Amino acid sequence: MSILVTGGRGAVARGLAGLLAARGIPYRLGSRERGTPDAVHCDLGDPATHPDALAGIRSVFLYAEASGIEAFVKEAVAAGVEHVVLLSSSSVLAPDAADSPLSASHLVVEQALSASPLCTTLLRPGSFAGNARSWARPLRSGRPVRLPYPGAYCDPVHEADLAEAALAVLTDPALAGRAYTLTGPQALTFAAQLSILGDVLGRSIPFEAVSAEEWKAEVDGHVPGPYADALLEYWASTDGLPVEITGAVEQLTGHPARTFRTWAEDHADVFA
């Protein structure tokens, strides 16, 4: 059974491809970026790239790109695909999911798949531990990290756990056809994450609390305005309020979810 792994430049897709290769499971890596090593051109927003990418495929690991999902589903059904594992987001569980830039595209893809004859498994991670990469530039320059809500909680999950969870649902039919909300093992504030990162790097990491308006002005040009507003609203809602932690990573992988400290140790070079 051949598996198409989309999003070939993404950390989860690369991790999944490595796990499949190590087990001798046939797979095809797809990427919208031409020239991605060992990948076929598969732009989820360009239906012209779908037929070649899906030829001979029976299972798909899918990133949530809403713009071409109807065409992708149609081509997947025609190609004989039987199972799609979607990397979605736990944000789709919010009451206003359809109106939020954080979740709307994921929800559209979930709905398109649920309306299709394809067996669909939904992986809904919360916060990626890799979001901490955004602190690399100030850390390397010696400047404090500027945070609008230092006390906001999230549930950072290691991308390696997401890759292992995807492997599990792709290779065990008993796990397919369900939705899984995936979190790290701890609810941590941004300030706590910086403290852990400082321990790993062997130095203190200062941070500075800034207003929402200041932060939004600083990220203008990098984070679209509506997306920035949605992030600020979410962080405000979790300021001082721990988010719920699930056991889904352990359920799927057979081991406890990796800690944020483990993620920091695995990626310390990013901050050097």
Buried (B, 14 or more C-beta within 10 A) or exposed (E): EEBBBBBBEBBBBBBBBEBBEEEEBEBBBBBBEEEBEEBBBBBBEBBEBBEEBBBEBBBBBBBBBBBBBBBBBBBBBEBEBBBBBBBBBBBBBBEEBEEBBBBBBBBBBBBBBEEBEBBBBBBBBBBBBBEBEEBBEBBEEEEBBBBBBBBBBBBBBBBBBBBBBBBBBBBEEEBBEEBBBBBBBBBBBBBBBBBBBBBBBEEEBEBEBBEBEEBBEBBEEEBEEEEBBBBBEBBEEBBEEEBEBBEBBBEBBEEEBBBBBBBBBBBEEBBE
